Amino acid sequence: MDLFLPLRWLTASMLSMVVVVTLLQIALRYLFNAPLIWSEEFVRFVTVWMTFIGAVVVCYDGRHLNVDVFLQKAPGPIKRALHWFNAILSLAFLTILGWTSITLVKIDMMNDLSALPLTLGHLRLAVTVGSFLMIAALLLRIFYKRAPEYFPTPSAPSRPSSQDISEDME
């Protein structure tokens, strides 16, 4: 069961909104000489939120950027230690980012956006919400999914690397 399926659909629908509003703005500006006043701010707002919501899904899937060169060459216990180090470092960074962004959100709630009936704080709230959801996603990945990189099972064979596959083919 995919716990983050609603966030996947939300991210996809936000991307669709960005594409539709951008194409609508282009058509209205160049075909009818009547541009939308709010489209640039709306697209920026939705893109920021889409980025942080998408990052939550990627955290849950364990597909964030990694330096795989070290992991491919490392033996099993070192791989696990590096995965745990990465998780702890990510959790610490996201905690600091989320906690400090609360202050910025409070300050920017007083600054209105020019074309939308929202404040700059609503835009910065994506960082706060995204950070805490990424923390939840990382913890769920580690303890709910019991991801194999954190908890290897002796009965399950490890995934072969591309080098192992090429050696088998020879």
N, C-alpha and C positions, 0 to 999 in steps of 0.2 A: 504494500500500500504506500503510495506516494503522499506523504504529509504536506508536501509543498506544491502540489498540483494547482491549488487556487492561486498561488503566487506566480506560477508559470503562466497561467491564463491571464492574470492581471498584467504581467510584463508584456505578453504578446499583444494584448488589447491596447496597452499604452503605446507600443511601437506602431500599431495600426493607426491610432489617433494622431501620432506625430506625422506619419506619412500622409494621411488624409488632409489634415489641416495645412500642411506644407504645400501639397498639390493644389488645394483650394486657394491658398494665398497666391500661388503662381498664376493660376487661371484668372482669378479676379483682378490681379494687378496688371497682367499683360493683355488679357483679352477684353476686359471691361473697364480698365483704368479706374478701378474702385478697390484699392487694397484694404485688407482687414487691419484694424488698428491693434487688435489684441493677439494676433497670431504668433508673433515672435516671442512675446512673454509666455504665452501658453505653451509653445513648443519647448522653450527652455525649462519651464516648470515641470512639464511631463517628462522631459528627458532626464532631468536630475533625479526625479522620483523613480523612473524606470531603471536607471543605473543602479541605485541602491537596492531596490527590490530584486533586480536581477542578480546582484552580488549575493544576496541572501540565498537564492536558489543554487548558485554556483558553490557557495560555502557548504551547503548541505550535500551536494553531489561530490565534493572533494576535488573539484576541477579548477581551483584557483591556481594562479601561477606558482610553479615550483621549479627549483633547479634540479631537474631529473638526472643530470650527469652524475651528481654525487650519490643519489639514491640507487641508480642502476648498478654502480660498482661496489656499493657498500654491502657487507654481510648482513644477515637478518637482524641480529640484535641492534646493530648500529642504525639500520633503517628504522626500526621501531623507535629508537631514541630520537632520531631526527624528526620523525613524525610527531612525537610527543613534544619536542622542543618547538617545532613549528606551531603546533596547536596552542601551547602555552603562550608563546610570543604573540600569536594572533589574538588570543583572548585578552591578553594584557593591553595590546594596542587598541583593540576595539572598545574595551572598557574605558580607557582614558579618552579616546575620541568621543564616545557617546556621552560620557559624563561632562566633559568640557564643552561639548556642543550645546548642552542645555542652557548654559549662560548666554551663548550667542543667540539662541532662539528667543530667549526672553528679551534681550536687547532689541533684536530685529523685529519683534512683534509690533514695535511702534513705527516702523518704516513701511509705508504703503508702496505697493507696486504701482506703476503709472497707468497701466491699461486694464489690469484685472482687479477685481474687488478683494484682493488678498494682500497680506503683508509679506515682507521679505522673510520674516520668521517662518511662514508656512513653507517657503522654499528650503530654508536651512533645517527645518524639522526632518527632512528626508535623511540627513546625516544621523540624527539622533535615533530615529526609528530604525533605519537601516543597520546601524551599529548594534543595537540591542537585539534585533532579529538575527543578525549574523552570529552573535554570541549564542543565541538559542540554537541556531542551525548547526554550529560547530559542536555544541554539547550533545545535541540529538544525534549527530553523525557518529560521535565517539561512543556514546552510551546506549542509544536506542538502536541504531543500525549495527552497532558493534562492528565497525568497519575493520576489515582484515588487516589493514596497515597498523592498527592499534592493538588488536587482539587476534593474533594469528592462531588458527586452529590446526592442530597436527594432522587431523584427518583430511582436511581440504588441501589439495595440491596447490602450490603457489602458481601464479600466472607466469607462463614462460615469457622471457624477454625476447626481443626481436633477434638477439644474438643466438639464443637457444634454438629458436625456430630455424634460423639459417643453418646452424650446425646439424640439425636433424635432417635437413633437406639434402645435405651433401653425402 
